[in-house]
Amino acid sequence: MTIEFTKQEKVILVTKLQKYMSNELDAELGQFDAEFLLDFISQEMGNYFYNRGLYDAKLFLENKMHDISEALLDIEKSTEFR
């Protein structure tokens, strides 16, 4: 699976790469080179970022499910079985 960006997203990301290279590394990055670098980062590193997002989402949902379970136990009524 490859990470694909819309044209608008790609414009934003390429601009951010160009600004970073200029501000932090004092290097000018042309449009073509910035797009090439973005493609490289997406292909070679994108899955790591994607997986981290999945892990974070999974942990978030697990915590919410725990909260829901606790809330259900809080409203449980007493019976002879409890």
mmCIF file of the N, C-alpha and C atoms, coordinates in Angstrom:
data_MODEL
# 
_entry.id   MODEL 
# 
loop_
_atom_site.group_PDB 
_atom_site.id 
_atom_site.type_symbol 
_atom_site.label_atom_id 
_atom_site.label_alt_id 
_atom_site.label_comp_id 
_atom_site.label_asym_id 
_atom_site.label_entity_id 
_atom_site.label_seq_id 
_atom_site.pdbx_PDB_ins_code 
_atom_site.Cartn_x 
_atom_site.Cartn_y 
_atom_site.Cartn_z 
_atom_site.occupancy 
_atom_site.B_iso_or_equiv 
_atom_site.pdbx_formal_charge 
_atom_site.auth_seq_id 
_atom_site.auth_comp_id 
_atom_site.auth_asym_id 
_atom_site.auth_atom_id 
_atom_site.pdbx_PDB_model_num 
ATOM 1   N N  . MET A 1 1  ? 0.842   -1.180  0.000  1.00 0.00 ? 1  MET A N  1 
ATOM 2   C CA . MET A 1 1  ? 0.000   0.000   0.000  1.00 0.00 ? 1  MET A CA 1 
ATOM 3   C C  . MET A 1 1  ? 0.886   1.242   0.000  1.00 0.00 ? 1  MET A C  1 
ATOM 4   N N  . THR A 1 2  ? 0.623   2.141   -0.893 1.00 0.00 ? 2  THR A N  1 
ATOM 5   C CA . THR A 1 2  ? 1.372   3.394   -0.917 1.00 0.00 ? 2  THR A CA 1 
ATOM 6   C C  . THR A 1 2  ? 0.478   4.519   -0.416 1.00 0.00 ? 2  THR A C  1 
ATOM 7   N N  . ILE A 1 3  ? 1.096   5.462   0.225  1.00 0.00 ? 3  ILE A N  1 
ATOM 8   C CA . ILE A 1 3  ? 0.368   6.621   0.724  1.00 0.00 ? 3  ILE A CA 1 
ATOM 9   C C  . ILE A 1 3  ? 0.276   7.619   -0.426 1.00 0.00 ? 3  ILE A C  1 
ATOM 10  N N  . GLU A 1 4  ? -0.934  7.987   -0.751 1.00 0.00 ? 4  GLU A N  1 
ATOM 11  C CA . GLU A 1 4  ? -1.162  8.931   -1.852 1.00 0.00 ? 4  GLU A CA 1 
ATOM 12  C C  . GLU A 1 4  ? -1.778  10.201  -1.286 1.00 0.00 ? 4  GLU A C  1 
ATOM 13  N N  . PHE A 1 5  ? -1.308  11.321  -1.768 1.00 0.00 ? 5  PHE A N  1 
ATOM 14  C CA . PHE A 1 5  ? -1.833  12.607  -1.343 1.00 0.00 ? 5  PHE A CA 1 
ATOM 15  C C  . PHE A 1 5  ? -2.590  13.250  -2.495 1.00 0.00 ? 5  PHE A C  1 
ATOM 16  N N  . THR A 1 6  ? -3.589  14.057  -2.148 1.00 0.00 ? 6  THR A N  1 
ATOM 17  C CA . THR A 1 6  ? -4.275  14.828  -3.173 1.00 0.00 ? 6  THR A CA 1 
ATOM 18  C C  . THR A 1 6  ? -3.307  15.895  -3.691 1.00 0.00 ? 6  THR A C  1 
ATOM 19  N N  . LYS A 1 7  ? -3.669  16.522  -4.799 1.00 0.00 ? 7  LYS A N  1 
ATOM 20  C CA . LYS A 1 7  ? -2.813  17.585  -5.350 1.00 0.00 ? 7  LYS A CA 1 
ATOM 21  C C  . LYS A 1 7  ? -2.647  18.715  -4.341 1.00 0.00 ? 7  LYS A C  1 
ATOM 22  N N  . GLN A 1 8  ? -3.752  19.069  -3.675 1.00 0.00 ? 8  GLN A N  1 
ATOM 23  C CA . GLN A 1 8  ? -3.694  20.149  -2.676 1.00 0.00 ? 8  GLN A CA 1 
ATOM 24  C C  . GLN A 1 8  ? -2.774  19.771  -1.521 1.00 0.00 ? 8  GLN A C  1 
ATOM 25  N N  . GLU A 1 9  ? -2.891  18.539  -1.040 1.00 0.00 ? 9  GLU A N  1 
ATOM 26  C CA . GLU A 1 9  ? -2.034  18.094  0.059  1.00 0.00 ? 9  GLU A CA 1 
ATOM 27  C C  . GLU A 1 9  ? -0.571  18.105  -0.371 1.00 0.00 ? 9  GLU A C  1 
ATOM 28  N N  . LYS A 1 10 ? -0.326  17.642  -1.586 1.00 0.00 ? 10 LYS A N  1 
ATOM 29  C CA . LYS A 1 10 ? 1.047   17.589  -2.083 1.00 0.00 ? 10 LYS A CA 1 
ATOM 30  C C  . LYS A 1 10 ? 1.651   18.994  -2.183 1.00 0.00 ? 10 LYS A C  1 
ATOM 31  N N  . VAL A 1 11 ? 0.863   19.957  -2.632 1.00 0.00 ? 11 VAL A N  1 
ATOM 32  C CA . VAL A 1 11 ? 1.341   21.339  -2.711 1.00 0.00 ? 11 VAL A CA 1 
ATOM 33  C C  . VAL A 1 11 ? 1.736   21.838  -1.320 1.00 0.00 ? 11 VAL A C  1 
ATOM 34  N N  . ILE A 1 12 ? 0.900   21.572  -0.339 1.00 0.00 ? 12 ILE A N  1 
ATOM 35  C CA . ILE A 1 12 ? 1.175   22.006  1.037  1.00 0.00 ? 12 ILE A CA 1 
ATOM 36  C C  . ILE A 1 12 ? 2.435   21.334  1.564  1.00 0.00 ? 12 ILE A C  1 
ATOM 37  N N  . LEU A 1 13 ? 2.542   20.018  1.372  1.00 0.00 ? 13 LEU A N  1 
ATOM 38  C CA . LEU A 1 13 ? 3.700   19.280  1.884  1.00 0.00 ? 13 LEU A CA 1 
ATOM 39  C C  . LEU A 1 13 ? 4.996   19.685  1.194  1.00 0.00 ? 13 LEU A C  1 
ATOM 40  N N  . VAL A 1 14 ? 4.944   19.878  -0.107 1.00 0.00 ? 14 VAL A N  1 
ATOM 41  C CA . VAL A 1 14 ? 6.134   20.307  -0.851 1.00 0.00 ? 14 VAL A CA 1 
ATOM 42  C C  . VAL A 1 14 ? 6.571   21.685  -0.366 1.00 0.00 ? 14 VAL A C  1 
ATOM 43  N N  . THR A 1 15 ? 5.624   22.577  -0.165 1.00 0.00 ? 15 THR A N  1 
ATOM 44  C CA . THR A 1 15 ? 5.942   23.916  0.338  1.00 0.00 ? 15 THR A CA 1 
ATOM 45  C C  . THR A 1 15 ? 6.588   23.837  1.717  1.00 0.00 ? 15 THR A C  1 
ATOM 46  N N  . LYS A 1 16 ? 6.064   22.961  2.570  1.00 0.00 ? 16 LYS A N  1 
ATOM 47  C CA . LYS A 1 16 ? 6.649   22.794  3.903  1.00 0.00 ? 16 LYS A CA 1 
ATOM 48  C C  . LYS A 1 16 ? 8.075   22.261  3.826  1.00 0.00 ? 16 LYS A C  1 
ATOM 49  N N  . LEU A 1 17 ? 8.319   21.310  2.937  1.00 0.00 ? 17 LEU A N  1 
ATOM 50  C CA . LEU A 1 17 ? 9.680   20.800  2.752  1.00 0.00 ? 17 LEU A CA 1 
ATOM 51  C C  . LEU A 1 17 ? 10.615  21.902  2.272  1.00 0.00 ? 17 LEU A C  1 
ATOM 52  N N  . GLN A 1 18 ? 10.157  22.691  1.320  1.00 0.00 ? 18 GLN A N  1 
ATOM 53  C CA . GLN A 1 18 ? 10.986  23.774  0.801  1.00 0.00 ? 18 GLN A CA 1 
ATOM 54  C C  . GLN A 1 18 ? 11.304  24.794  1.888  1.00 0.00 ? 18 GLN A C  1 
ATOM 55  N N  . LYS A 1 19 ? 10.301  25.154  2.687  1.00 0.00 ? 19 LYS A N  1 
ATOM 56  C CA . LYS A 1 19 ? 10.531  26.123  3.769  1.00 0.00 ? 19 LYS A CA 1 
ATOM 57  C C  . LYS A 1 19 ? 11.490  25.554  4.807  1.00 0.00 ? 19 LYS A C  1 
ATOM 58  N N  . TYR A 1 20 ? 11.322  24.271  5.144  1.00 0.00 ? 20 TYR A N  1 
ATOM 59  C CA . TYR A 1 20 ? 12.212  23.646  6.126  1.00 0.00 ? 20 TYR A CA 1 
ATOM 60  C C  . TYR A 1 20 ? 13.654  23.657  5.627  1.00 0.00 ? 20 TYR A C  1 
ATOM 61  N N  . MET A 1 21 ? 13.851  23.233  4.399  1.00 0.00 ? 21 MET A N  1 
ATOM 62  C CA . MET A 1 21 ? 15.206  23.189  3.842  1.00 0.00 ? 21 MET A CA 1 
ATOM 63  C C  . MET A 1 21 ? 15.838  24.581  3.825  1.00 0.00 ? 21 MET A C  1 
ATOM 64  N N  . SER A 1 22 ? 15.038  25.569  3.496  1.00 0.00 ? 22 SER A N  1 
ATOM 65  C CA . SER A 1 22 ? 15.548  26.938  3.439  1.00 0.00 ? 22 SER A CA 1 
ATOM 66  C C  . SER A 1 22 ? 15.860  27.477  4.831  1.00 0.00 ? 22 SER A C  1 
ATOM 67  N N  . ASN A 1 23 ? 14.916  27.326  5.759  1.00 0.00 ? 23 ASN A N  1 
ATOM 68  C CA . ASN A 1 23 ? 15.076  27.901  7.098  1.00 0.00 ? 23 ASN A CA 1 
ATOM 69  C C  . ASN A 1 23 ? 16.079  27.149  7.971  1.00 0.00 ? 23 ASN A C  1 
ATOM 70  N N  . GLU A 1 24 ? 16.052  25.833  7.930  1.00 0.00 ? 24 GLU A N  1 
ATOM 71  C CA . GLU A 1 24 ? 16.871  25.046  8.845  1.00 0.00 ? 24 GLU A CA 1 
ATOM 72  C C  . GLU A 1 24 ? 18.226  24.636  8.268  1.00 0.00 ? 24 GLU A C  1 
ATOM 73  N N  . LEU A 1 25 ? 18.274  24.426  6.963  1.00 0.00 ? 25 LEU A N  1 
ATOM 74  C CA . LEU A 1 25 ? 19.511  23.931  6.357  1.00 0.00 ? 25 LEU A CA 1 
ATOM 75  C C  . LEU A 1 25 ? 20.131  24.923  5.387  1.00 0.00 ? 25 LEU A C  1 
ATOM 76  N N  . ASP A 1 26 ? 19.484  26.062  5.252  1.00 0.00 ? 26 ASP A N  1 
ATOM 77  C CA . ASP A 1 26 ? 19.970  27.111  4.350  1.00 0.00 ? 26 ASP A CA 1 
ATOM 78  C C  . ASP A 1 26 ? 20.237  26.561  2.949  1.00 0.00 ? 26 ASP A C  1 
ATOM 79  N N  . ALA A 1 27 ? 19.305  25.718  2.476  1.00 0.00 ? 27 ALA A N  1 
ATOM 80  C CA . ALA A 1 27 ? 19.428  25.107  1.150  1.00 0.00 ? 27 ALA A CA 1 
ATOM 81  C C  . ALA A 1 27 ? 18.127  25.325  0.393  1.00 0.00 ? 27 ALA A C  1 
ATOM 82  N N  . GLU A 1 28 ? 18.278  25.693  -0.864 1.00 0.00 ? 28 GLU A N  1 
ATOM 83  C CA . GLU A 1 28 ? 17.102  25.884  -1.707 1.00 0.00 ? 28 GLU A CA 1 
ATOM 84  C C  . GLU A 1 28 ? 16.724  24.548  -2.341 1.00 0.00 ? 28 GLU A C  1 
ATOM 85  N N  . LEU A 1 29 ? 15.445  24.239  -2.321 1.00 0.00 ? 29 LEU A N  1 
ATOM 86  C CA . LEU A 1 29 ? 14.944  22.993  -2.888 1.00 0.00 ? 29 LEU A CA 1 
ATOM 87  C C  . LEU A 1 29 ? 13.902  23.351  -3.936 1.00 0.00 ? 29 LEU A C  1 
ATOM 88  N N  . GLY A 1 30 ? 14.183  23.006  -5.178 1.00 0.00 ? 30 GLY A N  1 
ATOM 89  C CA . GLY A 1 30 ? 13.252  23.304  -6.255 1.00 0.00 ? 30 GLY A CA 1 
ATOM 90  C C  . GLY A 1 30 ? 11.994  22.444  -6.169 1.00 0.00 ? 30 GLY A C  1 
ATOM 91  N N  . GLN A 1 31 ? 11.012  22.802  -6.953 1.00 0.00 ? 31 GLN A N  1 
ATOM 92  C CA . GLN A 1 31 ? 9.723   22.108  -6.958 1.00 0.00 ? 31 GLN A CA 1 
ATOM 93  C C  . GLN A 1 31 ? 9.888   20.613  -7.246 1.00 0.00 ? 31 GLN A C  1 
ATOM 94  N N  . PHE A 1 32 ? 10.614  20.302  -8.316 1.00 0.00 ? 32 PHE A N  1 
ATOM 95  C CA . PHE A 1 32 ? 10.806  18.907  -8.707 1.00 0.00 ? 32 PHE A CA 1 
ATOM 96  C C  . PHE A 1 32 ? 11.529  18.123  -7.620 1.00 0.00 ? 32 PHE A C  1 
ATOM 97  N N  . ASP A 1 33 ? 12.611  18.706  -7.090 1.00 0.00 ? 33 ASP A N  1 
ATOM 98  C CA . ASP A 1 33 ? 13.379  18.021  -6.049 1.00 0.00 ? 33 ASP A CA 1 
ATOM 99  C C  . ASP A 1 33 ? 12.555  17.833  -4.775 1.00 0.00 ? 33 ASP A C  1 
ATOM 100 N N  . ALA A 1 34 ? 11.751  18.813  -4.436 1.00 0.00 ? 34 ALA A N  1 
ATOM 101 C CA . ALA A 1 34 ? 10.907  18.710  -3.246 1.00 0.00 ? 34 ALA A CA 1 
ATOM 102 C C  . ALA A 1 34 ? 9.849   17.612  -3.423 1.00 0.00 ? 34 ALA A C  1 
ATOM 103 N N  . GLU A 1 35 ? 9.268   17.527  -4.611 1.00 0.00 ? 35 GLU A N  1 
ATOM 104 C CA . GLU A 1 35 ? 8.290   16.465  -4.883 1.00 0.00 ? 35 GLU A CA 1 
ATOM 105 C C  . GLU A 1 35 ? 8.970   15.100  -4.848 1.00 0.00 ? 35 GLU A C  1 
ATOM 106 N N  . PHE A 1 36 ? 10.170  15.009  -5.394 1.00 0.00 ? 36 PHE A N  1 
ATOM 107 C CA . PHE A 1 36 ? 10.927  13.762  -5.378 1.00 0.00 ? 36 PHE A CA 1 
ATOM 108 C C  . PHE A 1 36 ? 11.235  13.349  -3.943 1.00 0.00 ? 36 PHE A C  1 
ATOM 109 N N  . LEU A 1 37 ? 11.649  14.310  -3.110 1.00 0.00 ? 37 LEU A N  1 
ATOM 110 C CA . LEU A 1 37 ? 11.935  14.030  -1.704 1.00 0.00 ? 37 LEU A CA 1 
ATOM 111 C C  . LEU A 1 37 ? 10.674  13.599  -0.965 1.00 0.00 ? 37 LEU A C  1 
ATOM 112 N N  . LEU A 1 38 ? 9.560   14.262  -1.232 1.00 0.00 ? 38 LEU A N  1 
ATOM 113 C CA . LEU A 1 38 ? 8.296   13.882  -0.605 1.00 0.00 ? 38 LEU A CA 1 
ATOM 114 C C  . LEU A 1 38 ? 7.911   12.453  -0.994 1.00 0.00 ? 38 LEU A C  1 
ATOM 115 N N  . ASP A 1 39 ? 8.062   12.121  -2.266 1.00 0.00 ? 39 ASP A N  1 
ATOM 116 C CA . ASP A 1 39 ? 7.761   10.752  -2.717 1.00 0.00 ? 39 ASP A CA 1 
ATOM 117 C C  . ASP A 1 39 ? 8.655   9.735   -2.014 1.00 0.00 ? 39 ASP A C  1 
ATOM 118 N N  . PHE A 1 40 ? 9.928   10.068  -1.868 1.00 0.00 ? 40 PHE A N  1 
ATOM 119 C CA . PHE A 1 40 ? 10.863  9.176   -1.182 1.00 0.00 ? 40 PHE A CA 1 
ATOM 120 C C  . PHE A 1 40 ? 10.443  8.968   0.271  1.00 0.00 ? 40 PHE A C  1 
ATOM 121 N N  . ILE A 1 41 ? 10.172  10.073  0.966  1.00 0.00 ? 41 ILE A N  1 
ATOM 122 C CA . ILE A 1 41 ? 9.770   9.972   2.371  1.00 0.00 ? 41 ILE A CA 1 
ATOM 123 C C  . ILE A 1 41 ? 8.489   9.156   2.495  1.00 0.00 ? 41 ILE A C  1 
ATOM 124 N N  . SER A 1 42 ? 7.536   9.397   1.612  1.00 0.00 ? 42 SER A N  1 
ATOM 125 C CA . SER A 1 42 ? 6.269   8.661   1.650  1.00 0.00 ? 42 SER A CA 1 
ATOM 126 C C  . SER A 1 42 ? 6.486   7.171   1.431  1.00 0.00 ? 42 SER A C  1 
ATOM 127 N N  . GLN A 1 43 ? 7.291   6.826   0.439  1.00 0.00 ? 43 GLN A N  1 
ATOM 128 C CA . GLN A 1 43 ? 7.504   5.420   0.102  1.00 0.00 ? 43 GLN A CA 1 
ATOM 129 C C  . GLN A 1 43 ? 8.353   4.695   1.138  1.00 0.00 ? 43 GLN A C  1 
ATOM 130 N N  . GLU A 1 44 ? 9.390   5.339   1.618  1.00 0.00 ? 44 GLU A N  1 
ATOM 131 C CA . GLU A 1 44 ? 10.341  4.673   2.504  1.00 0.00 ? 44 GLU A CA 1 
ATOM 132 C C  . GLU A 1 44 ? 9.992   4.780   3.981  1.00 0.00 ? 44 GLU A C  1 
ATOM 133 N N  . MET A 1 45 ? 9.274   5.830   4.369  1.00 0.00 ? 45 MET A N  1 
ATOM 134 C CA . MET A 1 45 ? 8.998   6.058   5.784  1.00 0.00 ? 45 MET A CA 1 
ATOM 135 C C  . MET A 1 45 ? 7.517   6.160   6.105  1.00 0.00 ? 45 MET A C  1 
ATOM 136 N N  . GLY A 1 46 ? 6.712   6.323   5.084  1.00 0.00 ? 46 GLY A N  1 
ATOM 137 C CA . GLY A 1 46 ? 5.286   6.546   5.297  1.00 0.00 ? 46 GLY A CA 1 
ATOM 138 C C  . GLY A 1 46 ? 4.611   5.467   6.107  1.00 0.00 ? 46 GLY A C  1 
ATOM 139 N N  . ASN A 1 47 ? 4.981   4.209   5.870  1.00 0.00 ? 47 ASN A N  1 
ATOM 140 C CA . ASN A 1 47 ? 4.339   3.111   6.600  1.00 0.00 ? 47 ASN A CA 1 
ATOM 141 C C  . ASN A 1 47 ? 4.604   3.187   8.097  1.00 0.00 ? 47 ASN A C  1 
ATOM 142 N N  . TYR A 1 48 ? 5.771   3.699   8.484  1.00 0.00 ? 48 TYR A N  1 
ATOM 143 C CA . TYR A 1 48 ? 6.074   3.844   9.908  1.00 0.00 ? 48 TYR A CA 1 
ATOM 144 C C  . TYR A 1 48 ? 5.146   4.864   10.563 1.00 0.00 ? 48 TYR A C  1 
ATOM 145 N N  . PHE A 1 49 ? 4.931   5.987   9.884  1.00 0.00 ? 49 PHE A N  1 
ATOM 146 C CA . PHE A 1 49 ? 4.028   7.014   10.398 1.00 0.00 ? 49 PHE A CA 1 
ATOM 147 C C  . PHE A 1 49 ? 2.589   6.505   10.413 1.00 0.00 ? 49 PHE A C  1 
ATOM 148 N N  . TYR A 1 50 ? 2.207   5.809   9.354  1.00 0.00 ? 50 TYR A N  1 
ATOM 149 C CA . TYR A 1 50 ? 0.862   5.246   9.253  1.00 0.00 ? 50 TYR A CA 1 
ATOM 150 C C  . TYR A 1 50 ? 0.617   4.255   10.396 1.00 0.00 ? 50 TYR A C  1 
ATOM 151 N N  . ASN A 1 51 ? 1.563   3.338   10.601 1.00 0.00 ? 51 ASN A N  1 
ATOM 152 C CA . ASN A 1 51 ? 1.414   2.348   11.670 1.00 0.00 ? 51 ASN A CA 1 
ATOM 153 C C  . ASN A 1 51 ? 1.370   3.006   13.041 1.00 0.00 ? 51 ASN A C  1 
ATOM 154 N N  . ARG A 1 52 ? 2.182   4.034   13.245 1.00 0.00 ? 52 ARG A N  1 
ATOM 155 C CA . ARG A 1 52 ? 2.162   4.741   14.536 1.00 0.00 ? 52 ARG A CA 1 
ATOM 156 C C  . ARG A 1 52 ? 0.788   5.351   14.767 1.00 0.00 ? 52 ARG A C  1 
ATOM 157 N N  . GLY A 1 53 ? 0.189   5.903   13.728 1.00 0.00 ? 53 GLY A N  1 
ATOM 158 C CA . GLY A 1 53 ? -1.161  6.446   13.841 1.00 0.00 ? 53 GLY A CA 1 
ATOM 159 C C  . GLY A 1 53 ? -2.168  5.368   14.196 1.00 0.00 ? 53 GLY A C  1 
ATOM 160 N N  . LEU A 1 54 ? -2.020  4.186   13.580 1.00 0.00 ? 54 LEU A N  1 
ATOM 161 C CA . LEU A 1 54 ? -2.915  3.071   13.913 1.00 0.00 ? 54 LEU A CA 1 
ATOM 162 C C  . LEU A 1 54 ? -2.746  2.636   15.360 1.00 0.00 ? 54 LEU A C  1 
ATOM 163 N N  . TYR A 1 55 ? -1.491  2.526   15.816 1.00 0.00 ? 55 TYR A N  1 
ATOM 164 C CA . TYR A 1 55 ? -1.246  2.124   17.200 1.00 0.00 ? 55 TYR A CA 1 
ATOM 165 C C  . TYR A 1 55 ? -1.846  3.137   18.172 1.00 0.00 ? 55 TYR A C  1 
ATOM 166 N N  . ASP A 1 56 ? -1.670  4.415   17.866 1.00 0.00 ? 56 ASP A N  1 
ATOM 167 C CA . ASP A 1 56 ? -2.221  5.464   18.723 1.00 0.00 ? 56 ASP A CA 1 
ATOM 168 C C  . ASP A 1 56 ? -3.746  5.417   18.738 1.00 0.00 ? 56 ASP A C  1 
ATOM 169 N N  . ALA A 1 57 ? -4.360  5.194   17.580 1.00 0.00 ? 57 ALA A N  1 
ATOM 170 C CA . ALA A 1 57 ? -5.820  5.093   17.500 1.00 0.00 ? 57 ALA A CA 1 
ATOM 171 C C  . ALA A 1 57 ? -6.315  3.873   18.275 1.00 0.00 ? 57 ALA A C  1 
ATOM 172 N N  . LYS A 1 58 ? -5.602  2.758   18.157 1.00 0.00 ? 58 LYS A N  1 
ATOM 173 C CA . LYS A 1 58 ? -5.975  1.533   18.868 1.00 0.00 ? 58 LYS A CA 1 
ATOM 174 C C  . LYS A 1 58 ? -5.918  1.753   20.382 1.00 0.00 ? 58 LYS A C  1 
ATOM 175 N N  . LEU A 1 59 ? -4.854  2.375   20.854 1.00 0.00 ? 59 LEU A N  1 
ATOM 176 C CA . LEU A 1 59 ? -4.715  2.657   22.282 1.00 0.00 ? 59 LEU A CA 1 
ATOM 177 C C  . LEU A 1 59 ? -5.827  3.593   22.751 1.00 0.00 ? 59 LEU A C  1 
ATOM 178 N N  . PHE A 1 60 ? -6.127  4.603   21.960 1.00 0.00 ? 60 PHE A N  1 
ATOM 179 C CA . PHE A 1 60 ? -7.202  5.535   22.292 1.00 0.00 ? 60 PHE A CA 1 
ATOM 180 C C  . PHE A 1 60 ? -8.530  4.796   22.436 1.00 0.00 ? 60 PHE A C  1 
ATOM 181 N N  . LEU A 1 61 ? -8.840  3.934   21.454 1.00 0.00 ? 61 LEU A N  1 
ATOM 182 C CA . LEU A 1 61 ? -10.094 3.183   21.496 1.00 0.00 ? 61 LEU A CA 1 
ATOM 183 C C  . LEU A 1 61 ? -10.128 2.197   22.664 1.00 0.00 ? 61 LEU A C  1 
ATOM 184 N N  . GLU A 1 62 ? -9.001  1.556   22.947 1.00 0.00 ? 62 GLU A N  1 
ATOM 185 C CA . GLU A 1 62 ? -8.939  0.645   24.091 1.00 0.00 ? 62 GLU A CA 1 
ATOM 186 C C  . GLU A 1 62 ? -9.221  1.392   25.386 1.00 0.00 ? 62 GLU A C  1 
ATOM 187 N N  . ASN A 1 63 ? -8.656  2.580   25.537 1.00 0.00 ? 63 ASN A N  1 
ATOM 188 C CA . ASN A 1 63 ? -8.902  3.384   26.740 1.00 0.00 ? 63 ASN A CA 1 
ATOM 189 C C  . ASN A 1 63 ? -10.370 3.792   26.840 1.00 0.00 ? 63 ASN A C  1 
ATOM 190 N N  . LYS A 1 64 ? -10.954 4.172   25.699 1.00 0.00 ? 64 LYS A N  1 
ATOM 191 C CA . LYS A 1 64 ? -12.375 4.541   25.699 1.00 0.00 ? 64 LYS A CA 1 
ATOM 192 C C  . LYS A 1 64 ? -13.247 3.341   26.045 1.00 0.00 ? 64 LYS A C  1 
ATOM 193 N N  . MET A 1 65 ? -12.914 2.168   25.504 1.00 0.00 ? 65 MET A N  1 
ATOM 194 C CA . MET A 1 65 ? -13.683 0.960   25.813 1.00 0.00 ? 65 MET A CA 1 
ATOM 195 C C  . MET A 1 65 ? -13.574 0.611   27.299 1.00 0.00 ? 65 MET A C  1 
ATOM 196 N N  . HIS A 1 66 ? -12.398 0.822   27.873 1.00 0.00 ? 66 HIS A N  1 
ATOM 197 C CA . HIS A 1 66 ? -12.218 0.600   29.307 1.00 0.00 ? 66 HIS A CA 1 
ATOM 198 C C  . HIS A 1 66 ? -13.106 1.562   30.100 1.00 0.00 ? 66 HIS A C  1 
ATOM 199 N N  . ASP A 1 67 ? -13.132 2.821   29.682 1.00 0.00 ? 67 ASP A N  1 
ATOM 200 C CA . ASP A 1 67 ? -13.977 3.810   30.351 1.00 0.00 ? 67 ASP A CA 1 
ATOM 201 C C  . ASP A 1 67 ? -15.450 3.422   30.256 1.00 0.00 ? 67 ASP A C  1 
ATOM 202 N N  . ILE A 1 68 ? -15.868 2.940   29.092 1.00 0.00 ? 68 ILE A N  1 
ATOM 203 C CA . ILE A 1 68 ? -17.266 2.520   28.913 1.00 0.00 ? 68 ILE A CA 1 
ATOM 204 C C  . ILE A 1 68 ? -17.576 1.324   29.801 1.00 0.00 ? 68 ILE A C  1 
ATOM 205 N N  . SER A 1 69 ? -16.659 0.360   29.864 1.00 0.00 ? 69 SER A N  1 
ATOM 206 C CA . SER A 1 69 ? -16.854 -0.806  30.728 1.00 0.00 ? 69 SER A CA 1 
ATOM 207 C C  . SER A 1 69 ? -16.994 -0.389  32.184 1.00 0.00 ? 69 SER A C  1 
ATOM 208 N N  . GLU A 1 70 ? -16.146 0.520   32.614 1.00 0.00 ? 70 GLU A N  1 
ATOM 209 C CA . GLU A 1 70 ? -16.223 1.024   33.992 1.00 0.00 ? 70 GLU A CA 1 
ATOM 210 C C  . GLU A 1 70 ? -17.549 1.745   34.235 1.00 0.00 ? 70 GLU A C  1 
ATOM 211 N N  . ALA A 1 71 ? -17.989 2.547   33.274 1.00 0.00 ? 71 ALA A N  1 
ATOM 212 C CA . ALA A 1 71 ? -19.253 3.269   33.415 1.00 0.00 ? 71 ALA A CA 1 
ATOM 213 C C  . ALA A 1 71 ? -20.427 2.302   33.497 1.00 0.00 ? 71 ALA A C  1 
ATOM 214 N N  . LEU A 1 72 ? -20.374 1.236   32.725 1.00 0.00 ? 72 LEU A N  1 
ATOM 215 C CA . LEU A 1 72 ? -21.444 0.230   32.785 1.00 0.00 ? 72 LEU A CA 1 
ATOM 216 C C  . LEU A 1 72 ? -21.461 -0.466  34.132 1.00 0.00 ? 72 LEU A C  1 
ATOM 217 N N  . LEU A 1 73 ? -20.290 -0.766  34.677 1.00 0.00 ? 73 LEU A N  1 
ATOM 218 C CA . LEU A 1 73 ? -20.236 -1.387  36.004 1.00 0.00 ? 73 LEU A CA 1 
ATOM 219 C C  . LEU A 1 73 ? -20.778 -0.440  37.077 1.00 0.00 ? 73 LEU A C  1 
ATOM 220 N N  . ASP A 1 74 ? -20.536 0.857   36.892 1.00 0.00 ? 74 ASP A N  1 
ATOM 221 C CA . ASP A 1 74 ? -21.016 1.849   37.865 1.00 0.00 ? 74 ASP A CA 1 
ATOM 222 C C  . ASP A 1 74 ? -22.536 1.907   37.925 1.00 0.00 ? 74 ASP A C  1 
ATOM 223 N N  . ILE A 1 75 ? -23.210 1.621   36.824 1.00 0.00 ? 75 ILE A N  1 
ATOM 224 C CA . ILE A 1 75 ? -24.687 1.722   36.822 1.00 0.00 ? 75 ILE A CA 1 
ATOM 225 C C  . ILE A 1 75 ? -25.359 0.355   36.974 1.00 0.00 ? 75 ILE A C  1 
ATOM 226 N N  . GLU A 1 76 ? -24.540 -0.665  37.186 1.00 0.00 ? 76 GLU A N  1 
ATOM 227 C CA . GLU A 1 76 ? -25.093 -2.003  37.375 1.00 0.00 ? 76 GLU A CA 1 
ATOM 228 C C  . GLU A 1 76 ? -25.916 -2.045  38.667 1.00 0.00 ? 76 GLU A C  1 
ATOM 229 N N  . LYS A 1 77 ? -27.067 -2.708  38.611 1.00 0.00 ? 77 LYS A N  1 
ATOM 230 C CA . LYS A 1 77 ? -27.969 -2.818  39.766 1.00 0.00 ? 77 LYS A CA 1 
ATOM 231 C C  . LYS A 1 77 ? -27.594 -4.048  40.594 1.00 0.00 ? 77 LYS A C  1 
ATOM 232 N N  . SER A 1 78 ? -27.848 -3.962  41.875 1.00 0.00 ? 78 SER A N  1 
ATOM 233 C CA . SER A 1 78 ? -27.572 -5.088  42.763 1.00 0.00 ? 78 SER A CA 1 
ATOM 234 C C  . SER A 1 78 ? -28.582 -6.209  42.555 1.00 0.00 ? 78 SER A C  1 
ATOM 235 N N  . THR A 1 79 ? -28.089 -7.426  42.581 1.00 0.00 ? 79 THR A N  1 
ATOM 236 C CA . THR A 1 79 ? -28.924 -8.615  42.525 1.00 0.00 ? 79 THR A CA 1 
ATOM 237 C C  . THR A 1 79 ? -28.333 -9.641  43.494 1.00 0.00 ? 79 THR A C  1 
ATOM 238 N N  . GLU A 1 80 ? -28.975 -10.772 43.607 1.00 0.00 ? 80 GLU A N  1 
ATOM 239 C CA . GLU A 1 80 ? -28.430 -11.811 44.495 1.00 0.00 ? 80 GLU A CA 1 
ATOM 240 C C  . GLU A 1 80 ? -27.093 -12.333 43.968 1.00 0.00 ? 80 GLU A C  1 
ATOM 241 N N  . PHE A 1 81 ? -26.821 -12.143 42.695 1.00 0.00 ? 81 PHE A N  1 
ATOM 242 C CA . PHE A 1 81 ? -25.599 -12.670 42.084 1.00 0.00 ? 81 PHE A CA 1 
ATOM 243 C C  . PHE A 1 81 ? -24.399 -11.739 42.260 1.00 0.00 ? 81 PHE A C  1 
ATOM 244 N N  . ARG A 1 82 ? -24.650 -10.558 42.781 1.00 0.00 ? 82 ARG A N  1 
ATOM 245 C CA . ARG A 1 82 ? -23.552 -9.614  42.920 1.00 0.00 ? 82 ARG A CA 1 
ATOM 246 C C  . ARG A 1 82 ? -23.351 -9.276  44.360 1.00 0.00 ? 82 ARG A C  1 
# 
